[in-house]
Amino acid sequence: MKETFYRIDAGMEMRLALITDIHNRRGLEVIRSLKDRRPDMILLAGDLVQRRRSEIRNGEIINRNVALGEKQENVLPFLRDCRAVAPVFMSLGNHEWMLSGRDLEDLKETGAVILDNEYVRKGELVLGGLTSGGFYGYKKKPRSEWLGAFEKEPGLRLLLCHDPEYWALKPPFLRERNIDLVMSGHAHGGQIRIFGHGLFSPDQGLIPKYTDGMFTGPNGRMIVSRGLSNTIPVPRLGNPTELIYIDLV
């Protein structure tokens, strides 16, 4: 696992940890790093769980019933361990499609704040979570109508958004919005990296643009994590898993 550090001028001092795509791994090395680096806040930008067989009929998801404690046995212990280090805020990615209402309540009972197309204020920070369109069904669009109010909030606006494609490739085109920092994952670093570039991402195809690093727009930035697991038979080559720390200064 690689630790990556970013430093952003924000007029405040705070360390954020960004976690994405852990996919039901126990993640003990992540917890060790968190305890050592001592972030003020832990941000999870989706795909905490690992879906199995998708049940989609006519574009709609059916049978949302995971039973986290039985079928996704690492999810709740990992969240509790994170919460023991610092406050935890989480958005929902495409793999979270399977979560039932009961599952979401179980996540909240760990002490994590679930941001499902909503935002909260923490002092000068405004934290939002844009739920992946994949949460609703095959090729669904994200529900972005609430972003207008989010953009108007005073303070530093941070958005957890699992899908980096929403930055500039698909609506709601976050690059053009008044958001200071978008934090994403999903692309797993492009799976195989050659000369610093990923080869494939499921929603960007070959030679994808948004697989890792920082991208700058007219109003803010996006940071993309390579994620913390592998979910397909093809190995990650030249592409270590990644835990990101963002120092606001």
Secondary structure as UniProt FT lines:
FT   STRAND          2..8
FT   STRAND          14..19
FT   TURN            23..24
FT   HELIX           28..37
FT   STRAND          41..45
FT   STRAND          56..57
FT   TURN            58..59
FT   STRAND          60..61
FT   HELIX           68..71
FT   TURN            73..74
FT   HELIX           75..83
FT   TURN            84..85
FT   STRAND          88..91
FT   HELIX           94..98
FT   HELIX           101..109
FT   TURN            110..111
FT   STRAND          113..114
FT   STRAND          118..122
FT   TURN            123..124
FT   STRAND          125..130
FT   HELIX           133..135
FT   TURN            138..139
FT   TURN            145..146
FT   HELIX           147..151
FT   STRAND          156..161
FT   HELIX           164..166
FT   TURN            167..169
FT   TURN            171..172
FT   HELIX           174..176
FT   STRAND          181..184
FT   HELIX           188..190
FT   STRAND          192..194
FT   TURN            195..196
FT   STRAND          197..198
FT   STRAND          200..201
FT   TURN            202..204
FT   STRAND          205..206
FT   STRAND          213..216
FT   STRAND          221..224
FT   STRAND          242..248
//
